[in-house]
């Protein structure tokens, strides 16, 4: 499938089970892809507080808990939900697609 110049295909929707998060490396991007209640969300994978990878964390609803220092973020907008994190994570706009998780190019 050809990608539109402003869109990047991240993975197949089937790669991420509902209620799960996976790591996807795409070019220079290290991403966490989440599937919650039929919707997909994409953020940077690295925690803003330390060396933790969010794809290794604990997903509960729309909140990801970093397994390194237990900081929490809202995956919908990147907002910090619990300390010790103080800087939000970068989120990416997911573009509707039938079979793939697509984002707008950063």
N, C-alpha and C positions, 0 to 999 in steps of 0.2 A: 504494500500500500504506500502510495506517495504521501509524504508529509507536506502540509501547507507550510509556507515559509515562516509563518509566525506560530506554528504549533510543533510540539515534539511528542512523539509516541513514546511512552514510558514503559508500558508492559501490557499484556493482555489482562482483561478484567478477570478472567478465570485464574490468573496467577495469585490472586489475593482473596482468600476466603472471607466471608462476612465475619466481622469481629476481630480481624487479624491485621497485622502490619508487616510489611516486608521491606528490605533494602533493595534499591535499584540504583546502579551506577550508569549514568547516561552522559557520555562525553566527560566534561569537567564537573558535572553535577553528581553529588552523592545524596540520594533522596530516600525518604521514608514514604511509602504508599500505604494508605489506610483504607479499609472497607468497613463502613459502619451503616447498618440498616439500609443497604442497597446503594449508598452514596460513596463516592471515592474522594479522598483528600490527599494532597501531596505537600510535604514540607521538606526542608533541609533535614538530613539524617542526624547531623551532629548537634548535641545539646549545646546551648549557648553558655553553660556554666562550667563545663569541664569536658573531658575526653569521652563521655558516654555517647553511645549510638542509640538514637530513639527507636530504631527498628528492633533493638534488643530489649526495649522497655515493656511496660505493662499498659495495655490499652483497655480503658474502661469507659464505654460510651465515646464521647468526643474528647476525652482527656488521655494524653499519653504521659506516663511516668517514666522518667529516665532511670535506668537501673544503676547508674553510677552514684548519684547524690540524691535521688528520689525527688528531684524537682519535677513539676508538672506543667504541661502546656495544653491549651485548647487547640486542637488540630484544625479547627475551622478558620481561625484568624491568627494563630500563633501566640496569643496572649499567655502570659505567665499566670498560672493558677495557684502554684504553691512554691515557696522558697526551697532551696537557696537560690534558684534562678531569678534573675532580675531583668534579663533582656529577652524579648520575645524571639521566637523562631520565625524564619522566613517561610511563608506559604506561597503556593503556586496556584493560579487559577486553572481548575480542571475544565476542559472543553468537552462538551457532550459528544459521545461516539458510541456506536453500537457494541463493539467488541473490545476496544482498547481503552486504556487510561491515557488520555492526552492532556498536555498542559500548554498554556501559552508560553512561548519562548521568553526567558528572562531578559 
